[in-house]
Amino acid sequence: MLKRWLYSLCLVITLLPTMAAAVGCSDETQPTLTGCTDGVNHSGALFHFDGVDFGESDLDLRIREKLYELAIVYYREREQLMDSALWQIYLAREAERQKKDPQQLAMTLFNLTPPTEQAMNAFYQANKEKIVTPYEQVKPQVAQFLLQQQMLEQRAKLIDNIKNEGRYALRIAKPQPPIAMIDTEGFPSKGSLLAPVELVEFADYQCPHCKSAAEVMQRLEKRYADKLRVIFMDFPINRSGISRKIAEGAVCADQQGKFWEYHKTAFDLQSSLSADTPLDLANRLGLDLERFSTCLQSTDAGVKVAKAKSEALRLGLDSTPSFFVNGIHVNVHSNLEQELSEAIDQALKGTGS
């Protein structure tokens, strides 16, 4: 049974039809569902409205990021199809060279072993909630599935070997993430103005994740040294209003050249922050209290914090902390330090640094 089943698996590939011939398109055009086209939007527009063409650069960053996510999904699906096409061509050529039947050759390329009872039962128990049929009744299907997984894994390794030998290169361009233009002028920064990577952080002083992020940022600054410039922008979204007061105090501390000391101390004391904290921090840091108080009472500090928050909202942000590395929004999923490091490394690679 295993041998017969292998014959049905070894060529898991869909032949790519010659669509152009099917619809009668010329060599210069490509088939679509409605006819033939040269596949090029010469205006660069995505849609037309009230006499105006709108391109991707005219759209809100959130829309551009969604378009990028869709493009990445499409790219990966095409990449998988090309892997399948590569496998089909490789197998056909090898079969011709060795004068063998492609299916028989494929069987010799794979070293499949029937799954053990323990492996099948473990798979069933792990997926029991999705499988309503008793184990004994679905055991043949479980065995077939596990064998198929073996085959796909081994096929992937063979394809990787072909790629590593330098015999294959994908010619489909990978979509690039949208780049946000952020107005950072006048906001506190650390690092060289000539640094190849700029990291912009939007944060709230009462946000627990922002406190953890502040510690991560210190380690990244040490690790990347003169290759990284960090810019901090306030995004006070806590409803208490205390975050905004702390942020305004940071603006006033910045006027006396003590922003980063104030910034660190505010996060260190996060659990005890209050409306009185700005003056307490100013006193602790040895600032000119009269000058600091005058700044707090003026509208300047509030205007600057409001400007940073407005910029965050314009960019479509709705949570803290949020990060941009050379204008690319970094969506952190689980490990902030690792994912930011990967984004910085990728940016450095892109700049040749």
LINCORRA-V306288 format. One record per backbone hydrogen bond with DSSP energy under -1.0 kcal/mol. NH is the residue of the N-H (numbers start at 1). CO is the residue of the C=O. Records with the same first field share a line. If there is no record, write none. Layout:
NH = CO ; CO
//
This chain:
5 = 1
6 = 2
7 = 3
10 = 6
12 = 9
13 = 11
19 = 17
22 = 18
23 = 19
24 = 20
25 = 20
30 = 37
32 = 35
37 = 30
42 = 40
44 = 41
46 = 54
47 = 54
49 = 52
52 = 49
54 = 47
58 = 55
59 = 56
64 = 60
65 = 61
66 = 62
67 = 63
68 = 64
69 = 65
70 = 66
71 = 67
72 = 68
73 = 69
74 = 70
75 = 71
76 = 72
77 = 73
78 = 74
79 = 75
80 = 76
81 = 77
82 = 78
83 = 79
84 = 80
85 = 81
86 = 82
87 = 83
88 = 84
89 = 85
90 = 86
91 = 87
92 = 88
93 = 89
94 = 90
95 = 91
96 = 92
97 = 93
98 = 94
100 = 95
105 = 101
106 = 102
107 = 103
108 = 104
109 = 105
110 = 106
120 = 116
121 = 117
122 = 118
123 = 119
124 = 120
125 = 121
126 = 122
127 = 123
130 = 127
131 = 127
138 = 134
139 = 135
142 = 138
143 = 139
144 = 140
145 = 141
146 = 142
147 = 143
148 = 144
149 = 145
150 = 146
151 = 147
152 = 148
153 = 149
154 = 150
155 = 151
156 = 152
157 = 153
158 = 154
159 = 155
160 = 156
161 = 157
162 = 158
163 = 159
164 = 160
165 = 161
166 = 163
167 = 162
180 = 327
184 = 182
187 = 184
190 = 230
195 = 192
197 = 227
199 = 229
200 = 324
201 = 231
202 = 322
203 = 233
207 = 204
211 = 207
212 = 208
213 = 209
214 = 210
215 = 211
216 = 212
217 = 213
218 = 214
219 = 215
220 = 216
221 = 217
222 = 218
223 = 219
224 = 220
225 = 221
227 = 224
228 = 225
229 = 197
230 = 190
231 = 199
232 = 188
233 = 201
235 = 203
241 = 238
245 = 241
246 = 242
247 = 243
248 = 244
249 = 245
250 = 246
251 = 247
252 = 248
253 = 249
254 = 250
255 = 251
257 = 254
258 = 253
262 = 258
263 = 259
264 = 260
265 = 261
266 = 262
267 = 263
268 = 264
269 = 265
270 = 267
272 = 269
273 = 270
277 = 274
280 = 276
281 = 277
282 = 278
283 = 279
284 = 280
285 = 281
287 = 282
289 = 287
292 = 288
293 = 289
294 = 290
295 = 291
296 = 292
297 = 293
298 = 294
303 = 299
304 = 300
305 = 301
306 = 302
307 = 303
308 = 304
309 = 305
310 = 306
311 = 307
312 = 308
313 = 309
314 = 310
315 = 311
316 = 313
317 = 312
322 = 202
324 = 200
325 = 328
326 = 198
328 = 325
330 = 323
339 = 335
340 = 336
341 = 337
342 = 338
343 = 339
344 = 340
345 = 341
346 = 342
347 = 343
348 = 344
349 = 345
350 = 346
351 = 347
353 = 348
//
